[in-house]
Amino acid sequence: MLRTLVLTFCFVLFTLGSALAGLNINTADQEQLQGLTGIGPVTAAAIIEYRENNGDFASIDELVQVRGVGPRTLENLRDSVTVED
């Protein structure tokens, strides 16, 4: 019983930590990107295409180079995404 509680607690902490870290835009798939506020299927595909053509994003600010992502969208995403592992 105690072992189950400890394992559950560890899983919750791991999940929470991953969520707080943000979605890595260098590894996220289309479905994950579409889960971000303001990112639909077309923009998610454009992010992936940009990444495939130009390599990994060096910083979050580079997202404005993607068609469909402007300064306002970038600011809305800033706390939800990362480029780090």
Backbone bond lengths (Angstrom), bond angles and torsions (degrees), N, CA, C in turn:
res aa  C-N    CA-C-N  psi(-1)  N-CA   C-N-CA  omega(-1)  CA-C   N-CA-C  phi
1 M - - - 1.447 - - 1.531 110.83 -
2 L 1.326 116.54 -50.05 1.459 120.75 179.82 1.527 110.72 -63.32
3 R 1.329 115.61 -39.55 1.467 119.82 178.93 1.535 110.42 -61.22
4 T 1.300 117.42 -42.52 1.468 121.85 178.70 1.521 110.60 -62.33
5 L 1.312 117.08 -43.19 1.467 120.53 178.78 1.525 111.49 -63.25
6 V 1.317 116.70 -42.67 1.465 120.63 179.70 1.521 110.24 -64.81
7 L 1.312 117.81 -44.98 1.467 121.03 179.06 1.527 111.49 -63.14
8 T 1.319 116.65 -40.62 1.463 120.82 177.66 1.518 110.51 -63.52
9 F 1.319 116.42 -43.81 1.462 121.19 179.19 1.529 110.70 -61.30
10 C 1.327 116.92 -44.07 1.469 121.08 178.71 1.520 111.16 -62.37
11 F 1.322 116.64 -41.70 1.460 120.53 178.34 1.524 110.91 -62.17
12 V 1.315 117.44 -43.83 1.472 122.00 179.31 1.522 110.20 -62.40
13 L 1.324 117.37 -43.92 1.465 120.26 178.44 1.519 111.63 -63.04
14 F 1.322 116.93 -42.28 1.462 120.95 178.77 1.524 110.62 -62.64
15 T 1.324 116.71 -45.47 1.464 121.41 -179.93 1.519 111.13 -63.52
16 L 1.311 116.67 -44.28 1.463 121.10 179.31 1.516 110.48 -63.64
17 G 1.322 116.87 -42.85 1.462 120.55 178.93 1.511 112.02 -62.38
18 S 1.312 116.82 -39.85 1.463 120.69 178.12 1.519 111.17 -66.16
19 A 1.315 117.19 -40.24 1.464 120.90 179.87 1.520 111.20 -67.21
20 L 1.320 117.11 -38.84 1.455 120.64 -179.44 1.520 111.78 -70.42
21 A 1.324 117.03 -27.58 1.452 121.03 -178.87 1.521 111.66 -70.52
22 G 1.295 118.55 -24.41 1.449 121.93 -179.65 1.516 111.59 95.93
23 L 1.292 115.36 163.62 1.460 122.39 -179.60 1.525 108.92 -83.17
24 N 1.314 116.29 128.07 1.458 120.69 179.13 1.529 108.55 -77.99
25 I 1.328 115.89 112.45 1.464 120.56 -177.38 1.525 112.41 -72.41
26 N 1.322 117.16 -10.48 1.464 120.32 177.12 1.519 112.78 -85.40
27 T 1.317 116.95 -15.41 1.463 119.84 -177.46 1.534 112.97 -125.30
28 A 1.321 117.50 -10.26 1.469 121.12 -175.65 1.527 111.08 -68.03
29 D 1.335 115.15 143.26 1.458 119.62 175.24 1.537 109.27 -90.54
30 Q 1.313 116.22 177.96 1.462 121.82 -175.51 1.527 111.73 -57.61
31 E 1.305 116.71 -45.67 1.467 120.67 -177.65 1.534 110.96 -62.94
32 Q 1.318 116.82 -42.34 1.464 120.58 179.12 1.524 110.81 -64.36
33 L 1.321 116.80 -42.72 1.465 120.42 179.15 1.525 111.26 -63.55
34 Q 1.321 116.80 -38.77 1.466 120.66 178.89 1.524 111.66 -66.17
35 G 1.303 117.75 -18.67 1.455 121.34 176.87 1.523 113.01 -74.76
36 L 1.317 116.57 -10.86 1.462 120.80 178.08 1.527 110.09 -79.79
37 T 1.307 116.20 142.89 1.462 121.35 178.75 1.525 110.42 -60.43
38 G 1.313 116.36 126.67 1.457 121.81 176.86 1.511 115.04 86.82
39 I 1.328 117.74 1.63 1.470 120.98 -179.70 1.525 108.91 -112.00
40 G 1.323 115.10 113.14 1.460 121.05 177.45 1.514 109.99 -99.07
41 P 1.324 116.73 -172.65 1.466 120.45 -176.72 1.526 114.53 -61.92
42 V 1.320 116.76 -37.62 1.471 119.71 -178.09 1.526 110.63 -68.85
43 T 1.316 116.69 -45.50 1.465 120.17 180.00 1.517 110.98 -69.04
44 A 1.321 118.11 -38.33 1.472 120.79 176.79 1.529 109.82 -59.99
45 A 1.313 116.78 -43.57 1.471 120.70 178.26 1.528 110.37 -64.53
46 A 1.337 117.07 -37.87 1.466 120.77 179.23 1.531 111.09 -66.23
47 I 1.323 117.54 -36.69 1.467 121.18 177.68 1.528 109.52 -63.98
48 I 1.316 116.51 -45.27 1.465 120.64 179.32 1.523 110.98 -64.60
49 E 1.327 116.53 -42.86 1.468 120.35 179.10 1.533 110.80 -62.60
50 Y 1.334 116.85 -43.59 1.463 120.84 178.08 1.531 109.79 -59.28
51 R 1.316 115.89 -46.08 1.464 121.75 -179.24 1.536 110.98 -61.65
52 E 1.322 116.75 -41.59 1.466 120.70 179.79 1.521 111.73 -67.48
53 N 1.327 117.54 -36.25 1.462 121.97 -177.59 1.523 113.65 -82.91
54 N 1.341 117.51 -27.54 1.462 121.05 -172.46 1.522 114.46 -119.84
55 G 1.307 116.77 -0.77 1.455 119.61 -176.60 1.525 110.68 85.54
56 D 1.322 114.96 -179.04 1.459 120.29 -178.25 1.520 111.93 -60.36
57 F 1.318 114.30 150.18 1.456 120.58 174.38 1.519 108.36 -68.47
58 A 1.333 117.14 131.72 1.462 121.34 178.06 1.525 110.57 -81.78
59 S 1.327 116.13 -29.01 1.464 120.71 178.12 1.526 108.77 -151.21
60 I 1.299 115.07 162.41 1.463 120.75 178.46 1.524 110.47 -62.33
61 D 1.321 116.64 -34.72 1.470 121.25 -178.78 1.523 112.90 -58.44
62 E 1.312 117.10 -24.77 1.464 122.18 -179.96 1.533 112.11 -65.64
63 L 1.323 116.68 -17.17 1.477 120.45 179.24 1.525 112.47 -57.76
64 V 1.328 118.31 -27.56 1.469 119.41 -179.04 1.525 111.86 -67.53
65 Q 1.336 117.22 -11.08 1.466 120.77 175.89 1.527 111.65 -77.79
66 V 1.331 116.28 -11.84 1.461 121.83 -178.57 1.519 109.66 -87.32
67 R 1.324 116.32 131.65 1.461 120.57 177.31 1.526 108.88 -59.30
68 G 1.322 115.74 128.29 1.458 121.41 179.64 1.520 113.51 100.51
69 V 1.322 117.04 -8.66 1.462 120.73 177.71 1.525 108.34 -115.02
70 G 1.318 115.33 108.94 1.451 120.77 177.39 1.519 110.59 -104.59
71 P 1.324 116.29 -176.85 1.466 120.81 -178.55 1.532 113.74 -57.30
72 R 1.319 117.14 -39.01 1.464 119.98 -179.23 1.527 111.00 -67.59
73 T 1.330 116.41 -44.27 1.462 120.24 178.13 1.527 109.91 -62.50
74 L 1.319 116.74 -42.28 1.461 120.79 178.45 1.523 110.83 -57.55
75 E 1.306 117.31 -46.80 1.466 120.21 -179.61 1.527 111.27 -63.89
76 N 1.324 117.19 -36.80 1.470 120.36 177.27 1.525 112.18 -66.92
77 L 1.324 116.53 -29.24 1.465 121.23 -177.89 1.524 113.58 -89.92
78 R 1.304 117.16 -19.28 1.468 122.34 -169.60 1.539 114.04 -47.60
79 D 1.324 117.37 -43.22 1.464 120.74 -177.82 1.534 113.08 -84.94
80 S 1.331 117.02 -4.49 1.462 120.95 -175.83 1.521 113.85 -106.43
81 V 1.334 117.19 -10.39 1.451 119.91 -175.18 1.528 111.03 -128.93
82 T 1.320 114.20 162.37 1.458 121.46 176.72 1.517 108.86 -147.11
83 V 1.313 116.49 164.74 1.468 121.57 173.33 1.518 110.39 -114.86
84 E 1.320 116.35 3.14 1.467 122.37 -177.35 1.514 110.35 -99.88
85 D 1.322 115.01 153.94 1.471 120.71 177.19 1.502 111.40 -73.29
